[in-house]
Amino acid sequence: MKIAVLPGDGIGPEIVAQAVKVLDALRADGAKIEMETAPIGGAGYDAAGDPLPEATLKLARDADAVLLGAVGGPQYDTLDRPLRPERGLLRIRKELNLFANLRPALLYPELAGASSLKPEVVSGLDIMIVRELTGDVYFGQPRGIEVRNGERVGFNTMLYSESEVRRVAHVAFGIAMKRGRKLCSVEKANVLECSELWKEVMIEVSKQYPEVELSHMYVDNAAMQLIRAPKQFDTMVTGNIFGDILSDAASMLSGSIGMLPSASLDEHNKGMYEPIHGSAPDIAGRNLANPLATILSVAMMYRYTFADLATADRIENAVKKVVAQGLRTGDIWTEGTRKVSCSEMGDAVVAAL
Ligand code: NAD
């Protein structure tokens, strides 16, 4: 198994180092893993003048899976748009054809107090959001800012082809089959033609999955229901922009953005695995970041790309154990628990493993 390790910027190198410790421990135990590191994002720009250097893309293409930290930082915000770190991320997703983004929102019982919602509303929460990642208004053409009738206008194009919707539908139905067999498709078909097509294709694909109960919800209602009664959801599937927003909202239900992993898959289950949070420049370089989302991303790598469910469970159980032991980085710390650094948390997970 070849893993391309792309730490990126800000806290990226610190949190990825902890995930690499976990992979090293598995290797010491006999796992056949090769790892190679390359720069991406601002680090890519600094090293090669490109947020996705050619050599990094080649390494990622040749690997079985990619482990990514995070990209971005205020020092890069004034670069020309194509040179900005986030463009490197969008490009690698597109180049590797990673069209299905899996974002679990899961609440550890010990962290119910860290959620902004009442414990009874969120305890036992276990949602999987499947977000389409390579289409929609983020990629649709035409796009731009131009002068019309003497003033500037900005415009983007929301666009989905039926094949794009169909392939993400199959991923979502497949995941729903392995979970609670309930899939909620989220769109805005009352206003948008693009959503109307999305809904039609979802209904077509659902005929191949008669065991899964498919429901439909407008995105504004879905945002409300996620806050009002999130446990009604099992698996959700939605387009790129709606999924971007809803999955961030869902992540806060579980307390900390530092706890949640993600996977982005292509048609052959090759994947890029990364925490959902960004590069957290406010705490970068201080050994304060929570590495658990990145470590849990490695568990997802074992589950979805390596199809080694036993090792995936083993990593997740090690994380559960350190949380149950009361170890907390600053973002999830509460009175009565033990505050640890990023590297101490990594060491504790390795010990629990
Ligand atoms: P962010 O996720 O980096 O940070 C939001 C808040 O959460 C900050 O207070 C931060 O300290 C905290 N936080 C995030 N991850 C944490 C962790 N592991 N442990 C403890 N606390 C954590 O989002 P932002 O501040 O909006 O963006 C900062 C930079 O990250 C920007 O340049 C943005 O473009 C980039 N970004 C990158 C990605 C990515 O690489 N996938 C995603 C989102 C934002």
Boltz pocket constraint, residues with backbone or C-beta under 6 A from the ligand:
constraints:
  - pocket:
      binder: B
      contacts: [[A, 11], [A, 15], [A, 69], [A, 70], [A, 71], [A, 72], [A, 73], [A, 74], [A, 86], [A, 89], [A, 257], [A, 258], [A, 274], [A, 275], [A, 276], [A, 277], [A, 278], [A, 279], [A, 280], [A, 281], [A, 282], [A, 283], [A, 288], [A, 289], [A, 290], [A, 291], [A, 293], [A, 329], [A, 331]]
      max_distance: 6.0
